[in-house]
């Protein structure tokens, strides 16, 4: 496995965990995981297309990836209905 892919997976897992800690009743873990992955991919595409995205760490742009994850997670939290806890 390439170091860039390992770092991208780490960003996705950190973004998902942070989202679950900050907004525990919004969406499922799987939804948060998908949104974080989409955020990393979108952040990379924007960084590559605009050549702006902060310093490059291997094949990734950590600043652009973090911004992408935050934007996708916040959007998902706003759009996803709150989960109900048991009675």
Buried (B, 14 or more C-beta within 10 A) or exposed (E): EEEEEEBBEEBBEEBBBBBBEEBEEBBEEEBBBBBBBBBBBBBBEBBEEEEEBBEEEEEBBBBBBBBBBBBBBBEBBEEBEEEEEEE
